[in-house]
């Protein structure tokens, strides 16, 4: 099992696509708003894809109504990835609103079907797994959940969500086409009624009860509609994992490989991090040295067509999957830069090593202030930072700024190892789960500690492992945090391979707490020095009174580093 402390909900791929507004690689990813337990009332909502409801005229400026109206507009266009990202962001502000939670789960279920039915390894599993193997896969997933999940699994809600997921899948064109189904409204209505009766008759107290329900559902769907049992069971499998919380999920064989690639930090593709935005793919970040960078693509560019197909006509996953492919092959993309004419680029897919560190340099030679950006906590991050620090030391480093802005997390062990480089003693982080084996206190060790004054930059997109590091530095009074409050994702996931089809499960196994015992979930880490950054159009620079036009948070960090040096 790999211990993962990432906020992603989508696996990071060579294109590292995201549903979230900040950048969730796989993350994407992914918000920790408690368990998504679908009640019977929510089940009815989740299986309905009715017309968009207009915002009431008497409340045209009500923020929640505006949020719901925009969400339904995205739903009506079947832009499920964007809808899910939209609802996730809204839930950070309206986290207790039941209607918003319902719409979020509806979008999540739709997005899950869309994503899996554009995944070749998942489609292959439908044809290669027989009925018994699929049910055994479901039983194994339930058993791992029963053993390792952070709280007692809500079994009846898992059952309801499984039937809800099948109900919704039977309205999805990709699902119907892949399974060669033609369903009449009468057939659909009869099956829905029978499944409801089946659910109401069952006592669901154990994993075996859930497997028995899935078995009977398979039999009904096969008799009434000719749906192969494996396809039915896979809906139960996906729904069971993804209904636990926003970070647990079923991983297809391809997704599991991508997760392991993320840990190792290498991919085949273009080397961009992207998200869907207004029918285009927004380039959030271009990986240094990647094929995309060599082709002239820069941050904030937009891809509007892939191999001649407009991205407005594709789902996020369809467009992202078209960018990936075998090493050495080419993809043609139409790229739009702000204020310029669209350009067509033919880019070769290559092996991309994602650097664990970026932009290491001395930013203030007079004070010896060094700067290092950490984009994610990978397997090699601690080792690479050690090498970089010695290089900066030889260049005259007297103080250090570590930039964790936009860092979605990564390996728990990498965050602990990094904090240990700067702490001589004390607690780094504590994890607590339902099982005693998940309870652990990570402490600092004196040897090999760097004692330079430290400044850490964070923002609302610094999540999970980033928050472990930032919380350890703050609570141990080791450095100054500058920027804005972090994301607030305080849970740990384990990656568990499953026995069939090369699949796996990402499962929340514990919550983590800062050295002072503060839970990170929903709270985040507050910086010492808050810097309010106002968004500006791409290319517009800020006047810093003769200083290099740059980054206001970084400038505040440099000043904080100067102050720490002066105090020292």
ZANU-347272 format. One record per residue: x, y, z of N, C-alpha, C in turn; residue in three letters. Coordinates in steps of 0.02 Angstrom, whole numbers, plus 50000, padded with zeros to 5 digits. Each point is the difference from the previous one (the first is absolute). Layout:
XYZXYZXYZAla...
end
This chain:
500424994050000499585006050000500445006250000Unk499835004949957500345006450000499585004950042Unk500345003850045499655004950040500035006749966Unk499425002749985499935005749955499665005650038Unk500265006049994499695005750035499885005649950Unk499654998349947499895004749946499285002349998Unk499895006049975499325002549994499714998349932Unk500364996349961499764998449934499434995150002Unk499585000649949499494995049990500074996749932Unk500385002949958500154996849936500724997750001Unk500144994149973500704998149995500375005049955Unk500595001550019500425004549960500214996249938Unk499905002949942500204996849938500535004349967Unk500214997849942500495004049964499735006849982Unk499345000649998499705006649989499755003050065Unk499974996050053499815002150066499395004649998Unk499424997149982499405004049993499635000350066Unk499535004850005499695001450065499285002049993Unk499604998350051499335002550004499995006350042Unk500505001050042499985005450048500265006449971Unk499795005650030500205006449975500735001550009Unk500344997050052500705001750011500464996049958Unk499944993850000500414995049964499934993850042Unk499634995749983500034993850037500254995049951Unk500524997550005500244995249954499564994050009Unk500014995350026499674994450025499864999450046Unk500335001750031499685002550010499455003150008Unk500155010749899499775000350005499854998350047Unk499595004150015499874995050033499695002650024Unk500044996050083499735000850017499805002750046Unk498035005550102500315002950058499774996250062Unk500455000050050499854996150060499435003250038Unk499394998449981499425003150032499594994750036Unk500324994750023499654994750035499774994749951Unk499694994950026499784994549957499435002049956Unk500014997649939499455001249954499564993950005Unk499535000150045499554994450010499345001749968Unk499814996349949499405001749961499384997250034Unk499585004550025499384997950030499494998349946Unk499444996750017499504998549949499775006249963Unk499935005550035499785006249966500535002249951Unk500634999550019500545001949955500054995349941Unk499824993750011500024995249946499535002049944Unk499425002750018499535002249949500285005949961Unk500325004650035500295005749965500564997749954Unk500414995350024500594997949962499824996349937Unk499404997549993499834996349939499575004249953Unk499985006650012499605004449959500445004949964Unk499895000849937500385004949961499515004649964Unk499585003150037499475004149971500255006649973Unk499545004249976500185006449971500295004750051Unk500385004949975500295005150043499455004350030Unk500055001150065499515004250034500285007050007Unk499635004949978500245006950002500045002550072Unk500475004650013500055003150065499385004450012Unk499684999450058499415004150014500145007449991Unk499545003549967500125007049985500035004450062Unk499664997750053500005004250060500664999650038Unk500444995149982500654999550033500554999649948Unk500065004949955500474999449945500735000450022Unk500135002950059500695000850021500174995550058Unk499554995550019500154995450054500594995649978Unk500565000050037500594996449977499884992649990Unk499614996850045499884992949993499594998449938Unk499495004149987499594999049940500425000849936Unk500455004850002500445001049942500444993949989Unk500274997250055500414994049997499614994249971Unk499394998950025499604994449976499805000949928Unk499845006149980499805001449931500584998549952Unk500605002250018500574998649957500134992549996Unk499934996650058500114992850000499524996349955Unk499375001950002499504996649958500125001549927Unk500265005949985500175001549931500554995349975Unk500504998950042500534995349982499724992949993Unk499554998150045499694993449996499614999149935Unk499625005149981499604999549939500434999149938Unk500625002550003500484999249945500414993650008Unk499854996250053500364993850016500745001150008Unk500185005850027500705001550015500114998150073Unk500024993450012499994997550069500645001550038Unk500574999949966500625001750035500005007150025Unk499775004749958499975007050021499475001050053Unk499444996449994499475000650050500264997650068Unk500364994450000500264997450063500505004950031Unk500455002749959500485005050025499635006050029Unk499485002249965499605005750022499684998750068Unk499704994250008499674998450063500504999150057Unk500584997249985500514999150051500235006750028Unk500115004849955500205006750022499445003250041Unk499394999349977499435003050036499914997050069Unk500134993550007499914996750065500505002450052Unk500545003049978500465002950048499685005850037Unk499535003349967499655005750031499344997950030Unk499634995649965499334997950022500014992650019Unk500454998150045500134992950011499424996350033Unk499525003550030499444996750034499364999949958Unk500035002649939499395000549960499844993349967Unk499424997250018499824993349977499884999849924Unk499685005149973499885000149928500655000049961Unk500485003950023500655000349967500364993350006Unk499944996750057500304993450008499684994949952Unk499355000549990499664995649954500245001149928Unk500065006349980500235001549932500724997849991Unk500405000850052500694997849998500044992549988Unk499604996150037500034992849993499724997749933Unk499505003449975499744998649933500555000949949Unk500355005650003500555001349953500554994950008Unk500134998050062500534995150013499844993349969Unk499384997850007499794993649970500035000249924Unk499765005549971500025000749927500735000149976Unk500415003850035500705000649979500364993350005Unk499834996150052500304993450009499854995449941Unk499364999949979499824995849942500365002449938Unk499995006549988500325002849941500744998349998Unk500325000650057500724998950003500174992749989Unk499644995550034500154992949994499874997449930Unk499475002649968499834997449933500415003349944Unk500505004050019500515002249953500684997350020Unk500004995050044500624997050025500044992949970Unk500504998949958500054993749964500104994150047Unk500365001050055500104994450046499354998150035Unk499575004950012499354998550030499554996349950Unk499995002549938499604996649949500234992849990Unk500654999050004500264993249993499774995650058Unk499965002950060499804996050058499284997549994Unk499585003749965499304997849990499984993549961Unk500454999349952500004994049957500424994350028Unk500505001650042500454994750023499804997150068Unk499655003850041499794997450065499324996549993Unk499954994150028499354996749999499605002150063Unk499394997450005499565001950055500334998750069Unk500284994150009500294998150064500615004450017Unk500415001449950500595004150013499805007250018Unk499515002749965499775006850016499735000450071Unk499594995150019499734999950068500554999050052Unk500504996049983500574999250045500395006550008Unk500055003849946500325006650003499625004750046Unk499344999949995499575004150044500094997850072Unk500014993550013500084997550068500685002150029Unk500524999749959500675001950024500025007550016Unk499705004149957499985007150013499635001650065Unk499434996650011499615001150061500394997850061Unk500374994549994500394997550057500565004850018Unk500345002749950500535004950014499705006350031Unk499425002049976499665005850030499824998550072Unk499754994150012499804998050068500594999950047Unk500594998449974500604999450042500375006650008Unk500065003949946500465005650000499685006950000Unk499365000649983499715006749993500005003650067Unk500065006749997500115004050060499424999750050Unk499394998949977499434999250044499624993749981Unk499524998150040499594994149984499615001349936Unk500084995949949499675001349935499245000050007Unk499655004849970499265000350002499714995249948Unk499874993850019499864994849951499345001249963Unk499495002250035499375001149964500075005749949Unk500365005150018500125005449953500414997749940Unk500474995550013500404997149945499544996249952Unk499524996250028499534996249958499565004749960Unk499745005150033499565004849965500385003449943Unk500635001750014500395003549948500154995449942Unk500104993550013500124995349946499414999549953Unk499404999650028499404999649958499885006749965Unk500145005550034499955006549969500475000749941Unk500624997550009500495000449946499784996049939Unk499714994150011499754996049944499415003549967Unk499565002850040499425003749974500245005649954Unk500495003850022500265005549960500364997549938Unk500404994750008500384997349943499544997949943Unk499404997550017499534997849950499695005749960Unk500165006250019499795005949961500595003049962Unk500604997150007500605002849969500144996749933Unk500085004149949500084997449932500644995949991Unk500555002050033500624996249995499914993150030Unk499664999750057499884993650033499564995549956Unk499465002849972499554996049959500354997549937Unk500405004349970500344998149938500514994550013Unk500415000950053500524995150014499714993250018Unk499415000050032499694993750021499464997749951Unk499945003549943499554998149946499284999150025Unk499775005250034499334999750029499535004949966Unk499394997949990499455004449980499444998950050Unk499835005250037499544999350056499385004349987Unk499424997050009499385003949995499855003250067Unk499625005450001499805003150064499644995150046Unk499614995549970499644995150041500484995250035Unk500504997649962500504995650030500375003550058Unk500195006249987500375003850050499575001050063Unk499385001849990499555001150057499894993750041Unk499904994349966499884993750036500634998050040Unk500595000649969500614998150035500115004550060Unk499895006449992500085004750055499554998150059Unk499394998349985499534998150053500224993550034Unk500224995149961500224993650029500625001050044Unk500465004249978500605001250039499845003550065Unk499535004549998499795003550062499704995050049Unk499584995549975499704995050043500544995350027Unk500484998149958500544995750021500405003250057Unk500145006249993500395003750051499625000450066Unk499355001349995499605000950061499934993550039Unk500074994349966499914993650034500644997650035Unk500565003149986500644997450022500245002850066Unk500314995850040500395002150057500725000449977Unk500325005850009500675001149973500485001450058Unk500214994750033500415000750060500734998149989Unk500154996949944500684997549991500205000549926Unk500654999449984500215000049930499664994549959Unk499884994250030499684994649963499285001749982Unk499665004050042499325002349983500025004549938Unk500515004249995500065004549942500144995949937Unk500424995050006500154995749942499374996349978Unk499604997750047499384996549983499525004749964Unk499965006350022499575004949966500245001149929Unk500665000849991500275001049933499874993949955Unk500044994050029499874993949962499294999949974Unk499525001650044499305000149979499865005649949Unk500345005650009499925005549952500264998049931Unk500564996649999500284997449937499504995549965Unk499694995650038499524995349972499405003649970Unk499745005050036499435003849976500185003949936Unk500565003550001500205004049942500134995749939Unk500264994050011500134995549944499354997449971Unk499534998050042499374997349977499575005449967Unk499965005850031499565005349975500275003749940Unk500675000749996500295004349949500574996849960Unk500234994350021500564996949965500675003050018Unk500045003550057500635003150020500464994850031Unk500624999749976500474994950026500135001450073Unk500044994750042500085000950072500635003950019Unk500544999249962500625003550016499905007549998Unk499645002549949499885007249995499605002650059Unk499504996150021499615002050059500435000250062Unk500404994950011500414999650060500525005650002Unk500285001849943500495005349999499705006850019Unk499355001049988499685006150024499964999950076Unk499854994250029499994999550073500695001150029Unk500514997449967500695000650024500205007450001Unk499905003449945500205007149996499615004250049Unk499344998850005499585003950045500204998950073Unk500184993950017500184998550070500625003950021Unk500505000349957500625003550018499915007549999Unk499695002649948499955007249992499485003250045Unk499554996050027499495002850045500245000950071Unk500594997550017500245000650068500205007150018Unk500375003249956500215007050009500285002449933Unk500255006149999500235002849937500704997849980Unk500324995850040500684997949983500064992549988Unk499544996250027499994992849986499724998849931Unk500284995149964499754998649932500244993349977Unk499614997149954500214994049964500485002149945Unk500544996349992500515001649950500014994549947Unk499865001849938500084995249946500744998349993Unk500144995049959500704997949991500435005849975Unk499745003849951500385005749974500095005450053Unk499475001350039500055005150052500504997950055Unk500004993650017500484997750051500715000849976Unk500134998549936500675001149973500185007350001Unk499515004449986500145007250000500175002550070Unk499664997250051500155001950068500734998250017Unk500204993949981500694998050014500495004349960Unk499815002049940500435004549961500065006750034Unk499465002350031500025006450036500484999650059Unk499994994450035500464999250056500725000249975Unk500134996849944500684999849972500185006549965Unk499495003749976500125006449966500214999449928Unk499734995049964500164999549929499404997649961Unk499935002649938499424998749957500215000049928Unk499524998049958500085000949928499445004749978Unk500185005449967499495004849978500305006649980Unk499615005450008500225006749980500355003750056Unk499814998450063500315003550056499645006350019Unk499334999750005499625005950021499524998050056Unk499855004950042499474999350050499425004349975Unk499414997149998499455003649969499354999050038Unk499515004249985499334999350026499515002449947Unk499384997750005499485002149954499755006950021Unk499915004349951499745006750015499655002849938Unk499345000950006499605003049947500104996549932Unk499994993450001500044996349938500704999149973Unk500515002750034500694999349978500404996550055Unk500624998349984500454997250050500515005350018Unk499945002750060500465005250023500654996850024Unk500565002549975500654997650021500185003550066Unk499974996350054500165002850065500765000550010Unk500354995049976500735000050008500324995749946Unk500555002549973500394996149952500634997550035Unk500114993549998500574997050034500655001849964Unk500485002650037500645002149968500324994349961Unk500245001649940500344995149958499544995249964Unk499355000950005499524995549970499905001449926Unk499704995449962499845001349930499565006249991Unk499535001050046499575005949995500395006450006Unk500485000350047500405006050007500415001349938Unk500304994749972500415000949940499585002249940Unk499354998250001499565002149945499755007150008Unk500175003250056499805007050010499385001050041Unk499724994850029499415000750043500225002750068Unk499625004850026500155003150064499404999750046Unk500115001250064499465000350049499465004949977Unk499374998150011499405003949984499814999849926Unk500384996549958499764998649933499384995550005Unk499614999749945499414995749998500024995649938Unk499894993650010499934995449944499274999849981Unk499845001749938499305000449978499824994549951Unk500504996149977499854994349955500574995050006Unk499824993649995500494994650001499874995649939Unk500514999449957499944996149938499385002049961Unk499895006549996499455002749960499325000050034Unk499934997150060499364999950035499985005550053Unk499495004149998499935005450048499924997250070Unk500355002950049499944997850069499315001450028Unk499635004749970499325001450024499534994249986Unk500184995549953499594994349983500234993750036Unk500525000550041500284994350035499925000850075Unk499954994350034500045000350073500735001350019Unk500105001950063500685001350024500444993949990Unk499744994250019500404993949994500124998049928Unk499505001249956500114998549930500575004149972Unk499985006550015500525004549975500684998250029Unk500014998750066500644998450033500284993449974Unk499564995149989500244993549976500275000649929Unk499735004649960500265001049932500705003050001Unk500175003450054500685002850005500514994750019Unk499774994850034500464994750020500074994949943Unk500494995750005500114995049948500684996850007Unk500174995949952500644996550002500585004849989Unk500564998450031500595004249992500225000049927Unk500155005949974500235000849931499455001849951Unk499374999550021499445002149957499895007550006Unk499605002749954499885007249998499265001550011Unk499885005950027499325002650008499995007249975Unk499465001749965499935006849973499525003950044Unk500235005550028499595004150044499955007149974Unk499425002950008499905007149984500025003850066Unk500475004650004500155003550063499855007449992Unk499665002750050499845007250000500355003450058Unk500385005249984500315004250052499635006650003Unk499965002750060499635006250009500275005649955Unk499565002849959500205005649957500354998049937Unk500014993549983500354997849939499544995449960Unk500184998949937499634995649958500124992750020Unk499494995749994500114992950016500544997049954Unk500384995450026500524996849960499934992450007Unk500174996549946499954992749999500704997250009Unk500074995550049500654997150016499964992449995Unk500514997149971500064992849996500534997850049Unk499804996850056500474998850055500104992450009Unk500634998250010500184993050010499924998050073Unk499654994650012499934997450068500664996750021Unk500245001850059500654997550024499964998150073Unk500514996550022500074998650071500165006550036Unk499615001650051500085006350037500174998450073Unk500565002550023500174999550071499755006350034Unk499554999250046499735005850036500485001850056Unk500295005949998500495001750052499665000750068Unk500334997450051499725000750067500115007050028Unk500485003749970500135006950019500045004249937Unk499835006450007500045004549943500295006850022Unk500345003149953500205007150006500425001450062Unk500494995850013500445001150058500505005549982Unk500075005050044500445005749985500095004450062Unk500495004549995500085005350050499595006049975Unk499515002150039499575005549979500215006750029Unk500435000050050500255006250030500724998750020Unk500475002049957500714998550012500285004150058Unk499725005950012500245004250055499884996750068Unk499434996750007499834996750063500104992449997Unk500194997449942500104992849994499364996050006Unk499455002749971499354996650006499904995549940Unk499914993550014499904995049947499264998449994Unk499824997449941499304998449985499974993249965Unk499524995850021499884993649968499244998849998Unk499754998249941499294998249994499934992450001Unk499524997650041499864992950005499304998849972Unk499934997449938499344999349969499594994350027Unk500334994850028499644994250029500514996050041Unk499744996050046500434995950042500064993149970Unk500554998949964500124993749965500504995850037Unk500134994249973500464995250031500705002950008Unk500215004249952500695002650001500065007050028Unk499455002950025500025007150020500525001350054Unk500014995950053500475001150055500724999649976Unk500164994949962500684999149975500205005849954Unk499545002149956500165005449953500095006650037Unk499605001250052500075006350037500675000150037Unk500214994450027500654999850034500565002149953Unk499994997349940500515001849950499975007449983Unk499385002549991499905007049982500235004750056Unk499864998150062500205004450056500755000650005Unk500364994549988500735000550002500265004549943Unk499684999649942500195004349945499875007450016Unk499415001450030499845006950019500465002450057Unk500184995450044500475001850054500675002449971Unk500234996549948500635002149968499935006749965Unk499385001849982499895006549968499895005650051Unk500034998550063499945005250051499325000350034Unk499634994650000499345000150033500065001350075Unk499635005050023499965001550072499294999350026Unk499514999849955499304999150018499654996649941Unk499444996650014499684996049948499255001249998Unk499745000749938499285000449988499804993649963Unk499534996250029499714994249966499305001949978Unk499874999249935499365001949971499564993849991Unk499474999550040499534994449996499335002149970Unk499975005849970499375002349970499814995449941Unk499374998049999499764995749947500224992850007Unk500354998350054500234993150011499434995950028Unk499744995149962499404996350022500144994450050Unk500644998650014500154994850048500474994949971Unk499884993750017500434994649977500114995050055Unk500604997450005500154994850048500085002850071Unk499664996950047500055001950070500734999650023Unk500344994649983500694999250022500465005549973Unk499875002449940500415005349971499925006450039Unk499385001650021499885006150040500354999450068Unk499964994150031500334999050065500765000649993Unk500284996949948500725000449990500245007249989Unk499595003849964500185007049987499985004150064Unk499484999150039499955003750064500584998250046Unk500204993749998500544997750043500665003349983Unk500065002649939500625003549981500085006650037Unk499455002750025500035006750030499845000150074Unk499774994350028499824999650070500504995750037Unk500225002450059500474996150040499634995350048Unk499395001750018499614995950046499275001749994Unk499584996250034499285001450001499614995849951Unk499355000550004499554996349957499955003349932Unk499944996049948499895002649932499274999549981Unk499704994250009499294999049985499774993750036Unk499364999750017499704994050029499434997749956Unk499954993549991499444997249961499574995750047Unk499345000349989499544996350041499464996949955Unk499904993450007499504996549961499564995750043Unk499574996149968499564995450037500404994150027Unk500504998049961500424994450020500625002750037Unk500204996850056500605002350036500635000249957Unk500034995849948500595000049957500075006449959Unk499465004149997500045006449965500205005750046Unk500054998750066500195005250047500765000350005Unk500275005949983500735000550001500205007250012Unk500545001050038500285006650012500685000349966Unk500075004549953500635001049964500395005650035Unk500614998550022500405004950037500645001649964Unk500285005850017500615002449968500624996750032Unk500534999649960500644997350023500535005549993Unk500445000350048500485005650001500494999849942Unk500254994249982500534999649951499805002549931Unk500465003349965499885002249931499535005849993Unk499925004050053499515005549998500325006449972Unk499645003249954500205006549974499715005450046Unk500445004750020499805005050050499925007049971Unk499995000649934499915006749970499305002650015Unk499925006750010499345002950008499554997949941Unk499374998550015499564996949950499365004049992Unk499805000949938499355002949982499644995149953Unk499354998950012499614995349960499425003849969Unk499924999649934499455003349965499444994949989Unk499385001950019499434995649991499415004049971Unk499514996349973499395003349977499424995050006Unk499425001849973499414995850006500054993549961Unk500504999349959500104993949962500564995750029Unk500305002150055500484995850036499604995250043Unk500084993649987499564995150032500374994050025Unk499704996750049500204993450024500734999850022Unk500444996649963500704999550020500315006950008Unk499805004849960500235006950008499815002850068Unk499394998250022499765002450064500334996550058Unk500204993749989500404996550051500655003850012Unk500345001749946500645003650006499895006950030Unk499525003849973499895006850025499795000050073Unk499564995350020499784999650069500574998350047Unk500454995549978500584998250042500465005950010Unk500125003849948500435005950005499695005350045Unk499355001149993499665005150040499964998150073Unk499754994050014499894998050069500654999250039Unk500544998649967500654999550033500395006649999Unk499675005449977500315006749998500664999949963Unk500024996149945500634999349964500075005049943Unk499465002949977500045004649944499395004449995Unk499985004249949499455004649988499604997749939Unk499344999450008499564998349945499725006349970Unk500035000649933499785006049965499514998049945Unk499475003849990499534998849946499295000150024Unk499624994749985499314999550020499864993050028Unk499434999250034499844993750034500014994249950Unk500274994450023500054994249957499324996749991Unk499994994749959499374997149976499574996850054Unk500314996350047499624996850053499814992849986Unk500464996249971499884992949986500434996150049Unk499694997250052500384997050053499924992550006Unk500004996549944499924992750003500554996649961Unk500124993750019500524995949969499674994349962Unk500254998749940499744994549960500534994549991Unk499764993849999500424994349983499804997549931Unk500494997749961499884997249934500054992450006Unk499444996449988499974992850008499874996749933Unk500454995849974499854996249939499454994950016Unk499594998449949499474995050007500184993949958Unk499654994550013500214993649973499844998749927Unk499545003849970499804998749931500065006249956Unk500174998849938499995005449950500525005350008Unk500494999050044500525005050010499755006350033Unk499414999850031499695005950030500255001150071Unk499765005550030500195001550068499495004650032Unk500135001950062499575004750035500435004950038Unk499805006449995500305005250041499525001050059Unk500234998950061499564999850057500255004650056Unk499565004350025500185004250056500074995750063Unk500605000050029500144995750056500095003750066Unk500135006649998500135003750061499905007449989Unk499925003750055500025007250000500685002150029Unk500255005849979500635002150030499925006650037Unk500455001050049499965005750046500695003250005Unk500005006650005500635003750006500314998650069Unk500635001950012500334998650064499625002550061Unk499625005449993499615002650056499334996450009Unk499894994849959499384996250005499425003049960Unk500145004749956499485003349961499824995849939Unk499364998449991499804996449939500055004749940Unk500244997449944500095004249940499365000249959Unk499604994650002499394999649959499555005950013Unk499795003249945499535005750000500305006350030Unk500594999750029500305005850033500585002949960Unk500434995549977500605002449966500515002550050Unk500545002849974500535003050040500015007549985Unk499975004050053500015007249992500725002649997Unk500165004449953500685002849997500105005350055Unk500625001250017500165005550046499875006749966Unk500235000549938499925006249961499534998749942Unk499415003050003499514999149947500115005049944Unk499994997549939500085004349941499404999049955Unk499625005349990499414999649957500215001549929Unk499944995149956500195000849930499385000749959Unk499945005549963499445001249956500164997249931Unk499554995849974500134997049935500055005449947Unk500464999049953500105004849946500024996349934Unk499845003449944500024996749935500704997549985Unk500034994649961500654997349980500395005349962Unk500635000850019500435004849966500015006850032Unk499525001550044500005006550034500454999750061Unk500455004850007500475000050054499815005150053Unk500264998850060499855004450056500605004550013Unk499885006350012500535004850014500234999150072Unk500624998050009500274999050067500505005550017Unk499885005949973500425005750018500734999249982Unk500134997749940500684999549976500304993150009Unk499694995750042500254993250007499814996049939Unk500294994249994499844995649943499264998350002Unk499625001449944499294998249999499934992550012Unk499664998150052500034993050018499414998050042Unk500134996250049499534996450040499945003450068Unk499405002550017499925003750062500124995650061Unk499784993749996500114995550056500744998650009Unk500354998849944500724998950004500355006150029Unk499805005949979500305006150027499905000550075Unk499394998150022499875000050073500434994750034Unk500104994349967500434994950027500725002250006Unk500255003549950500685002750003500085004850058Unk499495004350010500035004750056499994996350067Unk499604994850004499984996050062500674996750013Unk500334997749947500664996950008500505005250024Unk499975006049973500445005450023499895001450074Unk499365000150019499845001550070500274994550047Unk499954993749978500254994650042500765000350005Unk500335001949946500725000750003500205005750047Unk499625005549996500155005750044499894998250073Unk499474996350014499854998050069500524995150026Unk500284996149955500494995150020500655003550020Unk
end
